[in-house]
Every structure is written in structure tokens, then in C-alpha cells.
Amino acid sequence: MEPMGKTNLTSVLTIAALALTLTACTQDGPTAEDAANRLAEGLTSGDLSGVAFSSASAEDASAELEEITAALDPASPTVTVAGVESTGEDTATAQLNHVWDVDEIDSDWTYTTTAELTLVDDAWQVGWAPSVAVDGLGPDASLAASRTAAERAEILGAGGEVLVTDRPVIRIGIDKTRIETPELESSAAALAELVGIDPAAYNEQVINAGAQAFVEAIVLRDNEERPVSDDEINAIPGASGIPDTMSLAPTRTFARELLGSVGPVTAELVEQSEGRLEAGDVAGLSGLQLQYDQHLGGTPGMVIEAVTGEGETRTSEVLFEKAPVPGEPLELTLDPALQTLAEDVLAEEPSASSIVAIRPSTGEILTAANGPGSEGLQTALLGQYPPGSTFKVATSLALLKNGFTPQTPTSCPEELVVEGRAFNNVPGYPAQFTGEIPLLQAVAQSCNTGFISQRDVVSQEALASASADLGIGVNVPIGTPAFFGSVPTEADGTAHAASMIGQGEVLVSPLSLAIMAASVGAGERVAPTLLAGSATEEAPSSSASAEPTTESATEAAPEETTAETIEAPAPSTLTADEAAALREMMGAVVTVGGAQLLADIPGEPVLAKTGTAEFGTEDPPRTHAWVVALQGDLAVAVFVEEGERGSISGGPLMEEFLGGAGQ
């Protein structure tokens, strides 16, 4: 062999150096791992523009990805690279892990796909196919998602008694497949008249609905009291009734304002739910049904399918299935028998009215009843009204804290003028109880001037403090919006004088006066409760804070609070002796005062306080009527918005309620 020449050696060295340079470029340039990571990022974001494909443009791949996953919008997967394996000098395979968070609980849809990578002109390209995005998805397939409604839980009352459960209903409407077009208008009008809805509005619904539609007119409870018979429905061409069930209370009126209703969701609720609800879902629309919708409604199930073709050629394969999770019952402290009794007692009262009952030993709210005159407003928990003379219980406590006893003499003139404003007692006030009378008689006879005459003994701040000792103005998380009362800490002159007798800027709800009575009965400030069981811990609550600007009734716009955000109240200083003195004076109201009609109610002695609160600018002024009462372990507040004196308008209602409660 001839020795290598200088020229040949130079050529070999040059070629070797070039080879090393090319190798270094290949190692330092884009790798298969880089391409796989870009693909994972694009599948996560839905934007594949940063990915180089060997079989499609990035734009076409992005469009196809959007189309095949549209049914899952707005959900998106989290895609990560599980690994990249070299399968040849210029080929590799990437394994991609996909995780779809398809609902609010930990039931993710997970799978792994494979992407083929090819090195072309020093760049790694991806072979695109729908199966890169969804495991096993064919080239002509797309995803379809459907929800399976969860079983809605019941609302329970005291002792676990069922208040709200699925009850039979009938959906009445026009089935457009069973009627000729010329008859639609007359049938719609006839059905609207039969079920009592607006004929013009219903006719428009029927005409505008699709040719195959069932146009619902009304949903009625399907029981022996149903006002429309099957024969009446079937007599109208195209009309029919479809049996169904709905989550309902035992009667149409039972605690309606508190419990609320369930029905097809509104567009507003869908928007507010942040994806939890969809059009066509059934959910809580008001009251506790709305407030605890997620608790009661559970979590819907889901089925994700790969769908190919349309119509008769449509085929599907289930890719993911999650069973629905039933809702959890919501247990309340309401006593079904007492709630029904309270509503029956109020049934004939034309103005807004309420009866709230509390068990002093536990604080359990047993009734939160509103009369028909409340017209759907939550008078019991959210009403804001001056309490009138029922507030003298709190004023009496303030006097007791300043050394008074039930026998302390109190000046009760016929008229008392404060800064030019004359204060009088109610018309017909017994003359024998004017002049110097014991505090007990001032309470029993409800002497306005007797309490106002002590305005220098009790400051406005002390009056507010005594009220708080009895629960008035003390916010408590009961699990639903409520107004607990408002007593200003500062007031002078006539404003302070009016506060002494529950007028001026003092406002309460029927709930807050029931709490006051319950606190007197328990001998300590009572914290009311409405929810029982585990729901108490998770309960959002509201305290409707008052802007006490008028004497007439208002209903607060609740300000959302929770147990964590409610400031802890100052400890109550109510003593057992003070509570006993208040009970003694409330007993005198029944034995010798304005609530003697309650004296003969069977059972333990009834203790009470009546009240009349003026409001408005008319002369004579309109009045609210109040009565609070204690009997054994039961504290009750009765309210009538447009009443006469508390003993006249409220007394008979209290008598009927306590009489029925003891049976």
C-alpha cells in the first residue's frame, strides 16, 4: 500500500470535521421531545398553530380538533408527554397522557394516545389524526356528551319528617302532533281558560312552537284536589296531560317562601352557575331550594361517546361514563304540624302577617309562617317593622339593670311632652293605672308615658345593649337570609323617647321578637337555629342589615354573610333573676293586662306582651299589631301588618295558635 499523500490526508480530515459538525447540529437542533411537548401544549390550549404536521396544515388540524371536541366545551384537557421513543433513524413515537376535568368532583376522564413523529429536513413533524386527540377516535367521528340527572334529595323537618319530596304532578298542554293547524288557536284558548292562564300569551307560545312540540300550559299536583279533570283536558282537541313528579312540599302554601321551588333553570341561573348547570336542567329556583341547590341536587352523571354518521347510519361507542351522585337531604328544625297550624291560623288575614315559633331550650325555629297577605314575601324572617309596645320587654330589662324591680314606682301620666312632641297612651287606656304605678303594671297595662318618663334613667346605648342581651340586633348564621333587628346606639330627645316604646328607628322582624321571647323563657340569650345535621356546618347565611329610615314595613335586601364573617357579639349579661322578673311582668300582661284572652289556654301558664306600632303619615296613623308569648318551652311572635291594637288583631291569632299547639 502506498503511503497516504498530504493532499489525501487533508481531504480525510476535512470530511471528518464536517461529519462532526453535522452531528453537532443534529444534536443541538429541534428534538422529537420538543415536537411532542409543542403538540401537548397545543392539544391543551386547542391551538395547534405551533405544531408542524406531516399530513395536514396546523390550521386544518386546529379546526378539526375544535370540531371533534365541541361537545365538551368549555372543558379542555391537560395533556402531558409520557415519553418519546425512537423507532428509527428519522422516526419516533410520542405517548401523550390526557386528563379531562369534566365535572366538579374527582371523576376525570383520562386516556393515553400515540403520535407518530418524523424528521423531515431537520424538523420533527407530527402525523395528525383525530386519534391523537382522543384515544380510538376514528377519522369521521366526533364526541358527544350527555348528562344524566342526579336524584334530588328531600328536605326534612323536625324528627326527620319529610317536608319536600318527589310528588306526582301532571303537565298539561297542547301536543301539536295530535291536532291540525286550523284548530290550534281555539284549542289553546280553551285550555288556557280551563287552567286559568293568559290565553293570548299561551296562544302565542303554541303557534310559535315547533310542529312536533308539546307546549306546556301548567303543571298541577296530581291528587284528589286537582282542579282540572282528565275528562276536561281530553275534551279539548290536542290537549293532554303527562304524568310526572316534582320536588314539592306537602301543600302549595307550606313554608313556600322559605322552602322555595324547583323547576327548569333560567338563562340567568345557567350563567351564574359557572358551568354547573345547563339549559334544560331542573334546579332550585328560589328559597332554600335555590340556596342549597348543589347540596340537594347532587352531581349529574355524564356519558361521552364517539359518534359516527347521522340519522339511521349513526353509530356510537361509549368512551367515558360517570354515574350521577345523588343529592344530600337538608334537615330543618321546622315542626310540620306547627307550621301547618300557623298557616291555617293566618289563612284569613288579608294583610301581611306572620307567626314565628322557637323552642327556647334549644333555639330551634319551629315555624316561619307567612299569611297570604304577604304575597310571597318572607315577612317572618326578613320583614322590618317597628315593634311598638312589645319592645317594652327590652326596655324593662334596661330598667332592671338600673336597679328597678317589678314593684318600683313609675310615673304614668295621661300625656307626656318631650321637646314639644306629645306622647299619649292608647285610646281607652284605664284611668286607674295613671299616676304612680309599679313597673309591673306599666308593662301589664302597656303605659307609654310610664316608660318614656324613665328616658333619663336609661340611655339609648343602654337600651341597645339590653336589646342585644335578648337577641335583638344580634346577627346569627341560621343558614338563610334573616333580619335580626336594629336598635340605634345613639338617639336624643324625641327619638330616644320613641325608642323607649319601640317606635322611632327601632326595627325588628317577627323572628327577632320570637328570639326575644325565647331568651326571656330560657334565661339567657337564645341563638336560633334552622338547619340541623351536617348542613349546619356548610350553611351560607345572610343577615339583612337595616337602614332604619321609615316607620312602615320594609323587607331587607340581604347582605350575604357566613359564620366566619359575622362578628361575634358581645356576651349577653342577662341574668336568671332579670329573666325571672321579665317573666313575672309578662305573666301580669295575661292575668291583669291587655292579653287576658290568653289566660284560659290549656297547659302551662301563658306569659305575653302585646304591641301596637304606628306607621305612615295618615291621621289617625295606620298600625301594626304584635303579640309575643311564652308557654312552657314555646316562644311565639304573631305579627299583623295592618291591624288594630295587638290585643285585638294579634291576640285572637295567638290564642288560636297556642290552643292548637297544645293539642
C-alpha positions in Angstrom: 0.0 0.0 0.0 1.3 3.3 -0.9 1.7 5.9 1.9 -1.1 8.4 2.1 -0.3 11.7 0.5 -0.5 15.0 2.1 -3.5 16.0 -0.1 -5.4 12.8 0.7 -4.8 13.2 4.4 -6.1 16.8 4.3 -9.3 15.6 2.5 -10.0 12.9 5.1 -9.5 15.3 8.0 -11.9 17.8 6.3 -14.6 15.2 5.8 -14.2 14.0 9.4 -14.6 17.6 10.7 -17.7 18.1 8.5 -19.2 14.9 9.9 -18.6 16.1 13.4 -20.1 19.5 12.6 -23.3 17.8 11.1 -23.6 15.6 14.2 -23.3 18.6 16.5 -26.0 20.4 14.5 -28.4 17.5 14.8 -27.9 17.2 18.5 -28.3 20.9 19.1 -31.3 21.4 16.8 -35.0 20.6 17.5 -35.6 17.2 19.0 -38.5 14.7 18.9 -39.1 15.6 22.6 -39.5 19.3 21.6 -42.1 18.4 19.0 -44.0 16.2 21.4 -44.1 19.0 24.0 -45.4 21.5 21.4 -48.1 19.0 20.5 -49.1 18.5 24.1 -49.3 22.3 24.7 -51.4 22.7 21.5 -53.8 19.9 22.5 -54.2 21.5 25.9 -54.9 25.0 24.6 -56.8 24.0 21.5 -54.4 25.9 19.3 -52.1 23.8 17.2 -50.5 26.6 15.2 -47.1 26.0 16.8 -47.0 22.4 15.6 -45.6 21.2 12.3 -47.7 18.4 10.8 -46.7 15.9 8.1 -50.2 15.1 6.9 -52.2 18.3 7.5 -51.8 22.0 8.0 -51.7 23.4 11.5 -54.8 25.4 10.7 -56.8 22.4 9.5 -55.7 20.3 12.4 -56.8 23.1 14.9 -60.2 23.3 13.1 -60.7 19.5 13.2 -59.7 19.4 16.9 -62.3 22.1 17.7 -65.0 20.3 15.8 -64.4 16.9 17.3 -64.3 18.2 20.9 -67.0 20.9 20.6 -69.5 18.9 22.7 -67.2 19.2 25.7 -66.7 23.0 25.5 -65.8 24.8 27.7 -63.9 21.9 29.3 -60.4 21.4 28.0 -57.8 18.6 28.7 -54.5 18.8 30.3 -52.1 17.0 28.0 -48.6 15.9 29.0 -45.9 13.9 27.4 -45.5 10.5 29.0 -42.5 9.6 26.9 -40.8 9.7 23.4 -39.3 6.5 21.9 -37.1 6.4 18.8 -38.4 3.9 16.3 -35.9 4.5 13.5 -33.2 6.9 12.3 -35.8 9.6 11.4 -38.9 8.4 13.3 -40.2 8.4 16.8 -43.4 7.7 18.8 -44.7 10.0 21.5 -47.1 8.8 24.3 -49.4 11.6 25.5 -51.4 11.5 28.7 -54.8 13.3 28.6 -56.8 14.4 31.6 -60.2 16.0 31.2 -61.8 17.6 34.3 -65.4 17.0 33.2 -67.2 17.9 36.4 -66.8 19.4 39.9 -65.8 16.3 41.6 -62.8 14.0 41.2 -64.0 11.9 38.3 -61.6 12.9 35.5 -61.7 11.3 32.1 -58.1 10.0 31.4 -56.6 8.2 28.5 -53.3 7.9 26.5 -52.8 8.5 22.8 -49.9 7.9 20.5 -48.5 10.4 18.0 -46.1 9.4 15.2 -43.1 11.8 14.6 -41.0 12.0 11.5 -37.8 14.0 11.0 -38.1 16.0 7.7 -35.4 18.5 6.7 -34.1 18.7 10.2 -37.6 19.3 11.7 -39.8 16.9 13.5 -43.3 16.7 12.1 -46.4 15.1 13.6 -48.7 12.7 11.8 -52.2 14.2 12.5 -55.3 12.1 13.1 -58.3 12.5 15.5 -56.9 9.6 17.5 -54.0 11.8 18.5 -56.6 14.0 20.4 -58.9 11.2 21.6 -57.9 7.6 22.1 -59.5 5.4 19.4 -61.4 8.2 17.7 -61.9 7.4 14.0 -61.3 9.9 11.2 -65.1 10.6 10.7 -66.1 10.6 14.3 -66.7 13.3 16.8 -67.5 13.5 20.5 -71.0 13.7 22.0 -71.6 14.4 25.7 -74.9 13.9 27.6 -75.8 14.4 31.3 -77.8 12.1 33.5 -79.8 14.0 36.2 -79.0 13.1 39.7 -81.7 12.2 42.2 -82.7 15.3 44.1 -82.7 14.9 47.8 -85.5 15.6 50.2 -85.9 18.4 52.6 -86.7 17.1 56.1 -88.3 18.7 59.1 -88.0 18.1 62.8 -87.6 14.5 63.7 -86.7 13.6 60.1 -90.2 14.1 58.9 -90.3 14.6 55.1 -91.3 18.1 54.0 -90.2 18.1 50.4 -90.0 15.1 48.2 -90.9 13.9 44.7 -94.7 14.1 44.4 -96.9 13.3 41.4 -97.8 16.1 39.1 -99.5 16.3 35.7 -98.1 18.5 32.9 -101.0 19.9 30.9 -100.5 21.3 27.5 -101.1 21.1 23.7 -99.5 18.3 21.8 -99.1 19.7 18.3 -98.7 16.2 16.7 -102.3 15.4 17.7 -104.0 18.5 16.2 -104.5 20.1 12.8 -103.1 23.6 12.4 -106.5 25.4 12.0 -107.6 24.1 15.4 -104.5 25.3 17.3 -105.8 28.7 18.2 -109.2 27.6 19.5 -107.7 24.7 21.5 -105.0 26.9 23.0 -107.7 29.4 24.1 -109.9 26.7 25.5 -107.1 25.1 27.5 -105.9 28.5 28.8 -109.4 29.2 30.1 -109.7 25.8 31.7 -106.4 26.1 33.7 -106.6 29.8 34.3 -103.7 31.3 32.4 -103.4 34.2 29.9 -105.0 33.0 26.6 -103.1 35.4 24.4 -99.7 34.6 25.8 -100.3 30.8 25.7 -101.7 31.0 22.1 -98.5 32.8 21.0 -96.4 30.0 22.6 -98.4 27.3 20.9 -98.3 29.0 17.4 -94.5 29.7 17.6 -93.5 26.2 18.9 -92.2 23.6 16.5 -94.5 21.2 14.7 -93.6 18.3 17.0 -93.8 20.2 20.2 -95.7 19.6 23.4 -96.5 23.2 24.7 -96.9 23.1 28.4 -99.6 25.3 29.8 -99.4 24.5 33.5 -98.2 21.9 36.0 -100.6 20.8 38.7 -100.4 18.5 41.7 -101.9 15.2 40.6 -104.0 14.4 43.6 -107.7 14.3 44.6 -107.7 18.1 44.9 -106.6 18.7 41.3 -109.0 21.4 39.9 -108.9 20.0 36.3 -110.0 16.5 35.5 -108.7 14.2 32.8 -112.1 14.3 31.0 -111.9 18.2 30.8 -108.4 18.0 29.4 -109.2 15.3 26.8 -112.3 17.2 25.6 -110.1 19.8 24.1 -108.6 18.7 20.7 -104.8 18.3 21.0 -104.7 18.8 24.8 -103.2 16.1 27.0 -101.8 15.6 30.5 -98.4 13.9 31.0 -97.8 12.3 34.4 -94.6 13.3 36.1 -93.1 14.0 39.5 -91.7 17.2 41.0 -89.9 18.1 44.3 -92.8 19.6 46.3 -93.9 20.4 49.8 -97.0 18.7 51.2 -99.2 21.6 50.2 -98.9 24.5 47.8 -98.6 27.0 50.6 -96.5 25.0 53.1 -93.5 27.2 54.1 -93.4 28.3 50.5 -91.3 31.5 51.0 -88.7 29.6 53.0 -88.5 26.3 51.1 -88.8 27.8 47.6 -89.5 26.0 44.4 -87.8 23.7 41.8 -88.1 23.9 38.0 -86.4 24.3 34.7 -83.4 26.6 35.1 -83.4 30.1 33.7 -80.7 31.5 31.5 -79.5 33.7 34.4 -79.0 30.7 36.7 -77.1 28.9 34.0 -74.8 31.9 33.6 -74.3 32.2 37.4 -73.5 28.5 37.8 -70.2 28.7 36.0 -70.8 25.5 34.1 -72.6 23.5 36.8 -76.0 24.0 35.2 -77.0 23.7 31.6 -80.2 24.7 29.7 -82.8 22.1 30.3 -81.6 21.2 33.8 -84.1 21.2 36.7 -82.8 23.0 39.8 -83.9 25.2 42.7 -85.4 28.5 41.6 -86.0 30.2 45.0 -85.7 29.8 48.7 -83.7 27.0 50.3 -84.1 25.0 47.1 -82.0 27.6 45.3 -79.7 28.4 48.2 -78.8 24.7 48.7 -79.3 23.6 45.1 -75.9 21.9 44.8 -76.4 20.2 48.2 -79.8 18.9 47.3 -79.3 18.4 43.6 -76.2 16.3 43.7 -73.9 15.9 40.7 -75.3 14.8 37.3 -73.8 11.8 35.6 -72.0 12.0 32.2 -71.6 9.9 29.2 -69.1 10.8 26.5 -69.4 8.9 23.2 -67.6 8.7 19.9 -70.3 9.3 17.2 -70.0 8.5 13.6 -72.6 9.2 10.9 -76.1 10.8 11.2 -79.7 9.7 11.3 -80.2 5.9 10.7 -76.5 5.5 9.9 -75.4 7.0 13.3 -73.3 4.7 15.4 -71.8 5.4 18.8 -69.3 4.0 21.2 -69.1 4.9 24.9 -65.7 6.3 25.8 -66.4 7.5 29.3 -69.3 7.1 31.7 -69.8 8.5 35.2 -72.8 7.7 37.3 -74.8 10.6 38.9 -74.2 11.3 42.6 -77.5 11.8 44.4 -78.1 14.9 46.5 -77.9 15.0 50.2 -81.0 15.7 52.3 -81.4 19.1 54.0 -82.8 18.8 57.5 -84.6 21.7 59.1 -85.9 22.3 62.6 -89.4 23.2 61.3 -92.2 21.3 63.0 -94.6 20.3 60.2 -97.7 20.2 62.4 -96.9 23.6 64.0 -96.0 25.1 60.6 -99.3 23.9 59.2 -101.2 25.2 62.2 -99.6 28.6 61.9 -100.5 28.9 58.2 -104.1 27.8 58.9 -104.4 30.5 61.7 -103.2 33.2 59.2 -105.2 31.9 56.3 -108.0 34.6 56.6 -105.7 37.6 57.4 -105.8 39.9 54.4 -102.7 42.0 55.2 -99.1 40.7 55.5 -98.8 38.6 58.6 -96.5 36.0 60.3 -96.2 33.6 63.1 -92.7 32.6 64.2 -92.2 30.0 67.0 -89.0 29.0 68.7 -88.1 26.4 71.3 -86.3 28.4 74.0 -84.4 25.4 75.3 -82.6 24.7 72.0 -83.2 27.8 69.8 -84.8 25.6 67.1 -87.1 27.6 64.8 -90.3 25.6 64.7 -92.4 27.8 62.4 -91.7 30.5 60.0 -95.2 31.0 58.6 -96.5 33.9 56.4 -100.1 34.6 55.7 -101.5 35.0 52.1 -101.4 38.8 52.6 -97.6 38.7 52.5 -98.0 37.9 48.8 -94.9 35.7 48.6 -92.6 38.0 50.7 -90.7 36.5 53.6 -92.3 38.6 56.3 -91.4 36.1 59.0 -87.6 36.3 58.6 -87.0 39.4 56.5 -89.7 41.9 57.5 -88.5 45.2 59.1 -91.1 46.9 61.3 -91.3 49.0 64.5 -92.2 46.6 67.4 -94.3 49.0 69.4 -95.0 48.0 72.9 -93.6 44.5 72.6 -90.3 46.3 72.8 -91.1 47.3 76.4 -89.8 43.9 77.4 -86.3 45.1 76.3 -86.9 48.5 77.9 -87.9 46.8 81.1 -84.6 44.8 81.1 -82.7 48.1 80.8 -84.6 49.4 83.8 -83.9 46.3 85.8 -80.2 46.7 85.1 -80.5 50.2 86.6 -81.9 49.0 89.9 -85.6 48.7 89.1 -87.8 45.8 90.2 -91.3 44.9 89.1 -92.6 46.8 92.1 -90.5 50.0 91.5 -92.9 53.0 91.2 -93.1 54.5 87.7 -94.7 57.8 86.7 -97.5 57.2 84.2 -99.2 60.5 83.3 -102.0 60.8 80.7 -99.7 62.8 78.4 -96.0 63.5 78.4 -94.4 66.2 76.2 -90.8 65.8 75.1 -89.3 68.7 73.2 -92.7 69.8 72.0 -94.0 66.4 70.9 -96.8 64.9 72.9 -96.8 61.2 73.8 -100.0 59.6 74.9 -101.3 56.2 75.9 -103.6 54.2 73.6 -107.2 55.2 73.4 -109.2 53.6 76.2 -106.2 53.2 78.5 -107.6 52.5 82.0 -107.5 55.7 84.1 -106.9 53.8 87.3 -103.4 52.9 86.1 -102.2 56.5 85.6 -100.1 58.4 88.1 -97.5 56.4 90.1 -97.8 52.7 89.3 -95.4 49.8 89.7 -93.3 48.9 86.7 -95.2 45.6 86.6 -98.4 47.4 85.9 -96.7 49.7 83.4 -95.8 46.6 81.5 -99.2 44.9 82.0 -101.2 47.9 81.0 -98.6 49.0 78.4 -98.2 52.6 79.7 -96.3 54.5 77.1 -95.7 57.5 79.3 -94.6 55.3 82.1 -91.6 54.1 80.0 -90.9 57.5 78.3 -90.8 59.1 81.8 -87.7 57.0 82.5 -85.8 58.1 79.5 -83.2 59.8 81.7 -82.6 56.6 83.6 -81.9 54.5 80.5 -79.6 55.9 77.8 -80.0 55.0 74.2 -76.8 53.0 74.4 -78.1 51.1 77.4 -81.4 50.4 75.6 -79.5 49.0 72.6 -77.4 46.9 75.0 -80.4 45.4 76.8 -82.0 44.6 73.5 -78.9 42.8 72.4 -79.0 40.8 75.7 -82.3 39.5 74.4 -81.0 38.8 70.9 -82.4 41.9 69.1 -79.9 43.1 66.6 -77.5 40.2 67.2 -76.7 38.5 63.8 -76.6 34.7 63.9 -75.9 32.4 60.9 -79.1 30.4 60.6 -78.4 29.3 57.0 -80.7 31.6 55.2 -81.2 35.4 54.9 -82.7 36.9 58.0 -83.1 40.3 59.7 -82.4 40.2 63.5 -83.4 43.7 64.3 -81.8 47.1 64.6 -81.7 49.4 67.7 -79.7 52.6 67.3 -77.0 53.2 69.9 -77.4 56.9 69.7 -80.6 58.9 69.8 -81.7 62.1 71.7 -84.8 63.9 72.6 -87.9 62.7 70.9 -86.0 60.0 69.0 -84.8 58.5 72.3 -88.3 58.8 73.8 -89.8 57.0 70.9 -87.2 54.2 71.2 -88.3 53.6 74.7 -91.7 52.3 73.4 -90.4 50.6 70.3 -91.0 53.4 67.8 -88.6 55.8 66.1 -85.8 54.0 64.5 -86.2 50.7 66.3 -86.9 47.9 63.8 -87.5 44.2 64.3 -88.7 41.1 62.4 -91.1 38.5 63.7 -88.1 36.3 64.0 -86.2 38.7 66.2 -89.2 39.2 68.5 -89.6 35.4 68.8 -85.9 35.3 69.8 -86.5 38.0 72.4 -89.4 36.0 73.9 -87.3 32.8 73.8 -84.4 34.5 75.6 -86.7 35.5 78.4 -88.0 32.0 78.6 -84.5 30.4 78.6 -83.0 32.9 81.0 -80.2 33.5 78.6 -79.8 34.9 75.0 -81.0 32.3 72.6 -79.2 31.7 69.3 -81.8 30.5 66.8 -81.2 27.5 64.5 -83.0 26.5 61.4 -80.7 23.8 59.9 -80.0 20.5 61.6 -77.3 17.9 60.9 -74.2 18.3 58.7 -75.7 21.1 56.6 -75.3 23.5 59.5 -71.5 23.5 59.1 -71.6 24.3 55.4 -74.6 26.7 55.5 -74.2 30.1 53.9 -76.2 32.6 55.8 -77.4 36.2 55.5 -78.1 38.9 57.9 -80.2 41.6 56.3 -78.9 44.8 57.8 -81.4 47.5 58.3 -81.3 51.1 57.1 -84.0 52.2 59.6 -85.4 55.2 57.7 -89.2 54.7 57.8 -91.8 53.7 60.2 -93.5 51.4 57.7 -92.6 47.9 56.8 -89.6 47.1 54.6 -88.1 43.9 53.5 -84.3 43.9 53.5 -82.1 43.1 50.6 -79.9 40.5 52.4 -76.2 41.1 52.7 -74.5 37.8 52.4 -72.5 36.7 55.4 -71.3 33.5 56.8 -70.5 32.2 60.3 -66.9 33.3 59.6 -67.8 36.8 58.6 -70.3 37.6 61.3 -68.6 39.5 64.0 -69.0 37.7 67.4 -71.5 39.7 69.5 -70.6 40.9 73.0 -71.6 38.3 75.6 -75.1 38.7 77.0 -75.3 40.0 80.5 -78.9 38.7 81.1 -79.1 37.1 84.5 -81.5 34.5 85.8 -83.1 37.0 88.2 -83.6 39.5 85.4 -85.3 36.9 83.2 -87.5 35.8 86.1 -88.6 39.4 86.7 -89.4 39.8 83.0 -91.4 36.6 83.1 -93.3 37.9 86.1 -94.2 41.1 84.3 -95.2 39.2 81.1 -97.4 37.0 83.3 -99.2 40.1 84.6 -100.0 41.1 81.0 -102.1 37.9 80.8 -103.6 37.9 84.3 -104.5 41.6 84.7 -103.3 43.4 81.5 -104.0 43.5 77.8 -103.7 39.8 76.9 -106.3 38.3 79.3 -107.8 36.3 76.4 -104.8 34.0 76.7 -105.4 33.2 80.3 -107.6 30.2 79.7 -105.4 28.4 77.2 -104.9 24.8 78.5 -101.4 23.8 79.6 -98.7 25.8 81.4 -99.5 29.5 82.1 -99.1 31.8 79.2 -96.8 34.9 79.5 -97.2 37.6 76.9 -96.7 41.1 75.7 -98.9 42.9 73.2 -97.8 45.8 71.0 -99.2 48.4 68.6 -96.8 50.3 66.3 -97.8 53.4 64.4 -96.6 53.9 60.8 -97.3 56.1 57.9 -98.4 59.8 57.7 -102.1 59.3 57.9 -104.2 60.8 60.7 -105.0 58.7 62.6 -101.9 56.7 61.7 -102.1 53.1 60.5 -100.8 50.5 62.9 -99.0 47.1 63.1 -100.3 44.6 65.6 -97.9 42.4 67.6 -98.1 39.8 70.3 -95.3 37.8 71.8 -95.9 34.9 74.2 -94.3 32.2 76.2 -95.9 28.9 77.2 -93.6 26.2 78.6 -90.9 25.5 76.1 -92.5 27.5 73.3 -91.9 31.2 72.4 -94.1 32.7 69.7 -94.3 36.0 67.9 -97.5 37.0 66.0 -97.5 39.9 63.6 -100.2 41.6 61.5 -99.1 44.4 59.3 -102.5 46.3 59.0 -104.0 45.7 62.4 -105.7 47.4 65.3 -104.2 47.1 68.8 -102.1 44.0 69.4 -104.6 42.5 71.8 -107.4 43.0 69.2 -105.8 41.9 66.0 -102.9 39.7 67.2 -104.4 38.3 70.4 -107.0 36.0 68.8 -104.4 34.6 66.4 -102.1 33.9 69.2 -105.0 32.3 71.2 -105.8 30.0 68.2 -102.2 29.0 67.7 -101.4 28.3 71.3 -104.6 26.4 71.7 -103.9 24.2 68.7 -100.2 23.8 69.6 -101.2 22.3 72.9 -103.5 19.6 71.5 
